[in-house]
Amino acid sequence: MSVSSGLVYRTNHEGLPVASPQHLPKPSRVSWYPLADLIDNEINIERSQLHSGRPALEQIPLLPVYSLKKLGAGHPEGLMLDLQAEDGPLSVVVFVRADFREDGGSLHVRWQHTPALGNPTMKRKTISLSAEPRKVGRCYAAECPTCGKRSRRLCWAVHTFACHECLAVKSASRRLGHKYVVEKQVRRLREALGQEPGLLKPIFVKNPTPAKRRMAEALWEAEFELLRQQLGA
C-alpha cells in the first residue's frame, strides 16, 4: 500500500499501481484470439505488451459495406475483394454478393479458412443489410451478425464477421496505453478533482467520497503510466 496526501493507493509487490476495474480489458462477444494468433507480434511488440496481444482496429481487415454497391457487389456474379489491414500482415480474400433492396437487403460472404490442423474449408456468412434514404439514392450498412447493430464496416474475425464493439477493439490512438489518451485522462481527472495541473503534483481531496477516491486512484495510476512512458522514450 502507498499513502499520498491522506489517500491510500493499492500497489503490487513491485510498488506499481494495481489496475482498477475500469482499466481491465473490456470483454468481447466475439473472440479476438484467432486474430491475435495470426498477427506477427514482433512487428508491434510494444503494443502487444501493453494490451495483452489484443489487436488494434488498424490491424484487422475490414469489409467496407458502405461502398459495396459502388464497387459492384450487386452484380449477379458478385465481387472478389482483397481485404488488407492498414497496419500489419493480416489480409483475407473474400467473395461478396449483395441483394440491394429499398428496405435493406442481404449480403452473402465467402472466404477460405485454413485451420491449424486439417484442410482448408470455405466459410459462408449471410448478413442482413439496412438502408437509409439520402438525397441521392440510399446508404447501405450491415447489421452485425452478433449484436444486430448497424455498422458501415465489419471486422474479419477469422471464423466470422462482426462489428468492432463485439470484438471490443479500438483504434490505436484510443487505447489506454497510448500517450495521447493517458495525457487526456490525466488532464480530465485533475480538472474533475479540482487539482493543480502538473504531472505527479500532490493529490489532496477534501472530504473524499468513494467516487472521488476511485477518481484519485485512477489519476495516480494514469500519471504513473505517463511518467513510465516518458522515462522509457
C-alpha positions as CSV (number, residue, x, y, z in Angstrom):
1,M,0.0,0.0,0.0
2,S,1.1,3.6,-0.6
3,V,-0.2,6.7,1.2
4,S,-0.2,10.1,-0.5
5,S,-1.9,13.3,0.8
6,G,-4.2,11.3,3.1
7,L,-5.3,8.8,0.4
8,V,-4.4,5.2,0.2
9,Y,-3.5,3.6,-3.1
10,R,-3.2,-0.1,-4.0
11,T,0.2,-1.4,-5.2
12,N,1.6,-4.7,-6.0
13,H,4.8,-6.3,-4.7
14,E,6.9,-4.2,-7.0
15,G,5.4,-1.0,-5.8
16,L,3.5,-0.4,-9.1
17,P,-0.2,0.6,-9.1
18,V,-2.8,-2.1,-9.4
19,A,-5.2,-1.6,-12.3
20,S,-8.7,-0.5,-11.3
21,P,-11.7,-2.4,-12.7
22,Q,-12.3,0.4,-15.2
23,H,-8.8,-0.3,-16.7
24,L,-9.4,-4.0,-17.2
25,P,-9.8,-5.2,-20.8
26,K,-13.4,-5.0,-22.0
27,P,-14.9,-8.4,-22.5
28,S,-15.8,-9.3,-26.1
29,R,-18.8,-11.0,-27.6
30,V,-16.7,-12.4,-30.4
31,S,-13.3,-13.9,-29.6
32,W,-10.3,-11.9,-30.9
33,Y,-7.8,-14.6,-30.0
34,P,-7.8,-16.2,-33.5
35,L,-6.8,-12.8,-34.9
36,A,-4.0,-12.3,-32.3
37,D,-2.6,-15.7,-33.2
38,L,-2.3,-14.7,-36.8
39,I,-0.5,-11.4,-36.2
40,D,3.2,-11.3,-36.0
41,N,3.6,-9.6,-32.6
42,E,7.2,-8.8,-33.3
43,I,6.1,-6.0,-35.6
44,N,4.2,-4.3,-32.8
45,I,5.8,-5.8,-29.7
46,E,5.2,-2.7,-27.5
47,R,1.5,-2.5,-28.4
48,S,1.1,-6.2,-27.7
49,Q,2.8,-5.9,-24.3
50,L,0.5,-3.1,-23.3
51,H,-2.7,-4.7,-24.4
52,S,-2.2,-8.5,-23.8
53,G,-1.9,-9.1,-27.6
54,R,-5.4,-7.7,-28.4
55,P,-5.2,-6.3,-31.9
56,A,-5.9,-2.7,-32.7
57,L,-8.6,-1.8,-35.3
58,E,-5.9,-0.9,-37.8
59,Q,-4.5,-4.5,-37.6
60,I,-7.8,-6.1,-38.7
61,P,-9.0,-6.5,-42.3
62,L,-12.3,-4.5,-42.6
63,L,-15.2,-5.2,-45.0
64,P,-16.4,-1.8,-46.4
65,V,-20.1,-2.4,-46.5
66,Y,-20.9,1.3,-47.3
67,S,-19.1,1.1,-50.6
68,L,-20.0,-2.4,-51.9
69,K,-22.8,-1.1,-54.1
70,K,-20.4,1.3,-55.9
71,L,-17.8,-1.5,-56.2
72,G,-20.3,-3.7,-58.0
73,A,-21.3,-6.3,-55.3
74,G,-24.9,-6.1,-56.5
75,H,-23.9,-7.8,-59.8
76,P,-25.3,-11.4,-60.1
77,E,-21.7,-12.7,-60.4
78,G,-20.7,-11.0,-57.2
79,L,-17.3,-9.3,-56.4
80,M,-14.0,-10.6,-55.1
81,L,-12.2,-8.3,-52.7
82,D,-8.7,-8.5,-51.1
83,L,-9.1,-7.0,-47.6
84,Q,-5.8,-5.7,-46.3
85,A,-5.2,-4.4,-42.7
86,E,-3.9,-0.9,-42.5
87,D,-1.2,-1.9,-40.1
88,G,0.3,-5.4,-40.0
89,P,0.4,-8.5,-42.2
90,L,-3.3,-9.6,-42.0
91,S,-5.3,-10.0,-45.2
92,V,-8.1,-12.1,-46.5
93,V,-9.7,-12.6,-49.9
94,V,-13.5,-12.6,-49.8
95,F,-16.2,-13.2,-52.4
96,V,-19.2,-11.0,-51.8
97,R,-22.6,-10.8,-53.5
98,A,-25.3,-8.4,-52.3
99,D,-29.0,-8.1,-52.9
100,F,-29.8,-4.4,-52.5
101,R,-33.5,-3.5,-51.9
102,E,-35.2,-0.3,-50.9
103,D,-35.8,-1.6,-47.3
104,G,-32.3,-3.2,-47.0
105,G,-31.3,-6.5,-48.4
106,S,-28.8,-9.2,-47.7
107,L,-25.1,-9.7,-48.1
108,H,-23.5,-13.1,-48.9
109,V,-19.9,-13.5,-48.0
110,R,-17.5,-16.4,-48.6
111,W,-13.8,-16.8,-47.7
112,Q,-11.3,-19.6,-47.3
113,H,-10.4,-20.6,-43.7
114,T,-7.2,-22.5,-43.1
115,P,-7.2,-24.2,-39.7
116,A,-4.0,-25.1,-37.8
117,L,-4.9,-28.8,-38.3
118,G,-6.8,-30.1,-41.2
119,N,-7.6,-29.0,-44.8
120,P,-8.7,-25.5,-45.8
121,T,-12.5,-25.0,-45.9
122,M,-14.9,-22.4,-47.3
123,K,-16.7,-20.3,-44.7
124,R,-20.0,-18.7,-45.6
125,K,-22.0,-15.9,-43.9
126,T,-25.2,-14.2,-44.8
127,I,-25.6,-10.8,-43.3
128,S,-28.6,-8.6,-43.3
129,L,-28.4,-5.1,-44.7
130,S,-30.3,-1.9,-43.7
131,A,-30.9,1.1,-45.9
132,E,-31.1,4.8,-45.1
133,P,-32.6,7.1,-47.7
134,R,-30.4,10.0,-48.8
135,K,-30.9,12.9,-51.1
136,V,-29.4,10.8,-53.9
137,G,-30.0,7.1,-53.5
138,R,-29.6,5.1,-50.3
139,C,-26.8,4.4,-47.8
140,Y,-26.4,0.7,-47.0
141,A,-24.9,-0.7,-43.8
142,A,-24.7,-4.2,-42.4
143,E,-26.4,-5.4,-39.3
144,C,-23.8,-7.1,-37.1
145,P,-24.5,-10.9,-37.1
146,T,-23.8,-11.0,-33.3
147,C,-25.5,-7.9,-31.8
148,G,-27.6,-6.6,-34.7
149,K,-26.2,-3.1,-34.5
150,R,-25.9,-1.1,-37.7
151,S,-22.3,-0.9,-38.9
152,R,-20.8,0.6,-42.1
153,R,-17.7,-1.7,-41.7
154,L,-17.4,-5.2,-40.4
155,C,-14.2,-6.7,-38.9
156,W,-13.0,-10.1,-40.2
157,A,-12.7,-12.3,-37.1
158,V,-11.2,-15.4,-38.9
159,H,-14.3,-17.6,-38.3
160,T,-16.9,-14.8,-38.8
161,F,-17.5,-11.1,-39.3
162,A,-18.5,-8.7,-36.5
163,C,-18.6,-5.1,-35.6
164,H,-15.7,-3.5,-33.7
165,E,-17.8,-3.4,-30.5
166,C,-18.5,-7.1,-30.5
167,L,-14.7,-7.7,-30.9
168,A,-14.0,-5.0,-28.3
169,V,-11.2,-3.5,-30.3
170,K,-10.3,0.2,-30.7
171,S,-8.2,2.4,-32.9
172,A,-4.6,2.6,-31.7
173,S,-5.0,6.3,-30.9
174,R,-7.9,5.5,-28.5
175,R,-6.2,2.7,-26.5
176,L,-5.4,3.2,-22.8
177,G,-1.7,2.8,-23.2
178,H,-1.4,5.4,-26.0
179,K,0.4,8.5,-24.7
180,Y,-2.2,10.9,-26.0
181,V,-5.0,9.0,-24.3
182,V,-3.2,9.0,-21.0
183,E,-2.4,12.7,-21.1
184,K,-6.0,13.5,-21.9
185,Q,-7.1,11.3,-19.0
186,V,-4.7,13.0,-16.6
187,R,-6.0,16.5,-17.5
188,R,-9.6,15.4,-17.3
189,L,-9.2,13.8,-13.8
190,R,-7.2,16.7,-12.4
191,E,-9.9,19.2,-13.5
192,A,-12.7,17.0,-12.1
193,L,-11.0,16.7,-8.8
194,G,-10.0,20.4,-8.7
195,Q,-6.3,19.7,-8.6
196,E,-3.5,21.9,-9.9
197,P,-2.2,20.9,-13.3
198,G,1.1,19.1,-13.5
199,L,2.5,15.6,-13.5
200,L,2.7,13.9,-10.1
201,K,1.8,17.0,-8.1
202,P,0.2,16.2,-4.7
203,I,-3.3,14.9,-4.9
204,F,-5.4,16.2,-2.0
205,V,-9.2,15.8,-2.0
206,K,-11.3,17.3,0.8
207,N,-13.9,15.0,2.3
208,P,-13.2,12.2,-0.2
209,T,-16.3,10.2,-1.2
210,P,-15.9,6.7,-2.6
211,A,-16.4,8.1,-6.2
212,K,-13.7,10.7,-5.6
213,R,-11.4,8.1,-4.1
214,R,-11.7,6.0,-7.2
215,M,-11.0,9.0,-9.4
216,A,-7.9,9.9,-7.4
217,E,-6.7,6.3,-7.7
218,A,-7.2,6.4,-11.5
219,L,-5.4,9.7,-11.7
220,W,-2.4,8.4,-9.8
221,E,-2.3,5.2,-12.0
222,A,-2.5,7.3,-15.2
223,E,0.2,9.7,-14.1
224,F,2.5,6.8,-13.1
225,E,1.9,5.3,-16.6
226,L,2.6,8.6,-18.3
227,L,5.9,9.0,-16.3
228,R,6.9,5.4,-17.2
229,Q,6.3,6.2,-20.9
230,Q,8.4,9.4,-20.7
231,L,11.3,7.8,-19.0
232,G,11.2,4.9,-21.5
233,A,11.1,7.2,-24.5
